[in-house]
Amino acid sequence: MEPSLQDIGDYNGLKGEKKRVVWAVLVAGIIFGSIVGAVNYFYGHPSDSIKTENVGKIPLQ
């Protein structure tokens, strides 16, 4: 059974453990996003590449 809109409290009404869980999820998301962004920045672009030529259209079978 899903809760109705009247049963769902907003963040301002949260106290104690629930408020800490919300903060923990937000902080974990920011930390994880920062790590992914840093890894992508440092390792996301290859330092070498293979030169390719324009091959034109490939016929379909």
N, CA, C and O of each residue as an XYZ file, in Angstrom:
244
protein
N       0.840     -1.182      0.000
C       0.000      0.000      0.000
C       0.887      1.247      0.000
O       1.758      1.402      0.856
N       0.656      2.114     -0.952
C       1.455      3.326     -1.072
C       0.904      4.424     -0.171
O      -0.309      4.520      0.013
N       1.783      5.256      0.394
C       1.299      6.337      1.247
C       0.623      7.431      0.424
O       0.965      7.646     -0.739
N      -0.320      8.106      1.027
C      -0.978      9.229      0.357
C      -0.160     10.497      0.603
O       0.753     10.513      1.428
N      -0.501     11.547     -0.120
C       0.233     12.804      0.035
C       0.083     13.369      1.442
O       0.982     14.053      1.930
N      -1.032     13.094      2.097
C      -1.248     13.585      3.448
C      -0.359     12.862      4.457
O      -0.043     13.415      5.511
N       0.048     11.626      4.142
C       0.867     10.844      5.063
C       2.357     11.138      4.931
O       3.133     10.818      5.831
N       2.763     11.744      3.817
C       4.178     12.001      3.579
C       4.537     13.351      4.199
O       3.951     14.378      3.854
N       5.505     13.340      5.116
C       5.946     14.590      5.735
C       7.028     15.244      4.897
O       7.763     14.569      4.177
N       7.120     16.553      4.995
C       8.183     17.239      4.254
C       9.463     17.253      5.084
O       9.464     16.835      6.242
N      10.527     17.725      4.499
C      11.833     17.691      5.162
C      11.843     18.521      6.433
O      12.477     18.127      7.411
N      11.163     19.653      6.450
C      11.172     20.526      7.627
C      10.562     19.837      8.842
O      10.882     20.182      9.980
N       9.691     18.872      8.607
C       9.068     18.164      9.712
C       9.881     16.976     10.198
O       9.541     16.378     11.219
N      10.949     16.620      9.488
C      11.760     15.474      9.890
C      12.584     15.803     11.119
O      13.072     16.920     11.291
N      12.725     14.796     11.969
C      13.512     14.991     13.183
C      14.354     13.754     13.426
O      14.000     12.655     13.000
N      15.466     13.939     14.108
C      16.287     12.837     14.582
C      16.871     11.979     13.479
O      17.538     12.473     12.570
N      16.606     10.676     13.576
C      17.211      9.677     12.692
C      16.881      9.924     11.220
O      17.761      9.808     10.368
N      15.635     10.260     10.909
C      15.241     10.458      9.508
C      15.986     11.644      8.887
O      16.385     11.590      7.723
N      16.168     12.697      9.656
C      16.877     13.860      9.132
C      18.351     13.514      8.896
O      18.943     13.976      7.920
N      18.940     12.720      9.765
C      20.340     12.306      9.577
C      20.483     11.422      8.342
O      21.487     11.504      7.635
N      19.490     10.580      8.080
C      19.535      9.723      6.889
C      19.492     10.577      5.633
O      20.230     10.318      4.682
N      18.636     11.591      5.618
C      18.554     12.481      4.453
C      19.897     13.170      4.229
O      20.377     13.238      3.098
N      20.503     13.681      5.295
C      21.807     14.336      5.170
C      22.883     13.352      4.717
O      23.736     13.697      3.898
N      22.847     12.133      5.245
C      23.841     11.128      4.864
C      23.735     10.790      3.383
O      24.753     10.633      2.708
N      22.513     10.675      2.875
C      22.326     10.378      1.449
C      22.831     11.539      0.599
O      23.488     11.316     -0.418
N      22.539     12.764      0.996
C      23.017     13.922      0.239
C      24.540     14.009      0.236
O      25.145     14.233     -0.813
N      25.156     13.836      1.387
C      26.621     13.903      1.470
C      27.261     12.769      0.681
O      28.255     12.978     -0.015
N      26.690     11.555      0.788
C      27.230     10.423      0.032
C      27.122     10.673     -1.474
O      28.035     10.327     -2.223
N      26.023     11.266     -1.919
C      25.862     11.579     -3.342
C      26.871     12.597     -3.823
O      27.415     12.470     -4.920
N      27.126     13.611     -3.006
C      28.112     14.629     -3.383
C      29.513     14.038     -3.430
O      30.280     14.322     -4.350
N      29.849     13.215     -2.437
C      31.177     12.583     -2.417
C      31.341     11.643     -3.602
O      32.363     11.679     -4.287
N      30.338     10.801     -3.849
C      30.420      9.857     -4.965
C      30.512     10.601     -6.298
O      31.292     10.217     -7.171
N      29.725     11.657     -6.457
C      29.781     12.443     -7.688
C      31.125     13.115     -7.884
O      31.615     13.220     -9.009
N      31.719     13.567     -6.796
C      33.046     14.184     -6.882
C      34.102     13.173     -7.304
O      34.973     13.476     -8.119
N      34.019     11.973     -6.744
C      34.985     10.929     -7.105
C      34.828     10.546     -8.570
O      35.819     10.434     -9.291
N      33.593     10.345     -9.014
C      33.360      9.994    -10.415
C      33.833     11.119    -11.333
O      34.442     10.856    -12.370
N      33.561     12.357    -10.963
C      34.011     13.491    -11.777
C      35.521     13.588    -11.854
O      36.071     13.870    -12.919
N      36.206     13.354    -10.725
C      37.669     13.416    -10.721
C      38.267     12.293    -11.563
O      39.204     12.521    -12.328
N      37.734     11.091    -11.426
C      38.237      9.962    -12.219
C      38.011     10.230    -13.697
O      38.893      9.968    -14.515
N      36.848     10.746    -14.049
C      36.564     11.042    -15.452
C      37.479     12.145    -15.974
O      37.915     12.095    -17.124
N      37.769     13.125    -15.149
C      38.637     14.219    -15.572
C      40.060     13.735    -15.831
O      40.677     14.125    -16.822
N      40.583     12.887    -14.946
C      41.969     12.444    -15.076
C      42.141     11.253    -16.016
O      43.171     11.148    -16.683
N      41.168     10.363    -16.086
C      41.328      9.139    -16.869
C      40.322      8.997    -17.999
O      40.345      7.988    -18.704
N      39.450      9.958    -18.195
C      38.378      9.836    -19.172
C      38.786     10.111    -20.607
O      38.054      9.759    -21.532
N      39.930     10.729    -20.810
C      40.365     11.078    -22.154
C      41.652     10.321    -22.477
O      42.638     10.436    -21.748
N      41.649      9.557    -23.549
C      42.872      8.819    -23.891
C      43.985      9.772    -24.313
O      43.738     10.815    -24.919
N      45.209      9.391    -23.981
C      46.342     10.239    -24.339
C      46.818      9.980    -25.769
O      47.554     10.788    -26.336
N      46.404      8.869    -26.343
C      46.760      8.580    -27.727
C      45.489      8.179    -28.472
O      44.470      7.851    -27.864
N      45.571      8.213    -29.772
C      44.410      7.835    -30.571
C      44.892      7.181    -31.862
O      46.043      7.337    -32.269
N      43.994      6.455    -32.484
C      44.287      5.801    -33.757
C      43.665      6.652    -34.851
O      42.472      6.955    -34.814
N      44.486      7.037    -35.831
C      43.976      7.856    -36.916
C      43.107      6.999    -37.825
O      43.504      5.913    -38.247
N      41.936      7.499    -38.111
C      41.028      6.796    -39.019
C      40.726      7.691    -40.200
O      40.804      8.916    -40.112
N      40.387      7.073    -41.282
C      40.021      7.819    -42.472
C      38.523      7.703    -42.679
O      37.886      6.774    -42.183
N      37.977      8.636    -43.400
C      36.555      8.608    -43.693
C      36.272      7.413    -44.595
O      36.779      7.349    -45.715
N      35.476      6.474    -44.123
C      35.227      5.258    -44.889
C      33.998      5.366    -45.756
O      33.706      4.440    -46.513
N      33.274      6.449    -45.677
C      32.094      6.620    -46.499
C      30.933      5.795    -46.006
O      30.810      5.530    -44.811
N      30.072      5.385    -46.935
C      28.897      4.613    -46.558
C      29.219      3.132    -46.573
O      29.917      2.644    -47.461
N      28.709      2.430    -45.594
C      28.870      0.982    -45.536
C      27.598      0.350    -46.073
O      26.516      0.623    -45.552
N      27.694     -0.486    -47.101
C      26.470     -1.062    -47.682
C      25.807     -2.034    -46.695
O      26.479     -2.793    -45.997
N      24.483     -1.987    -46.661
C      23.727     -2.902    -45.817
C      23.401     -4.159    -46.593
O      23.148     -4.094    -47.796
N      23.404     -5.280    -45.940
C      23.101     -6.563    -46.602
C      21.631     -6.795    -46.649
O      21.184     -7.818    -47.167
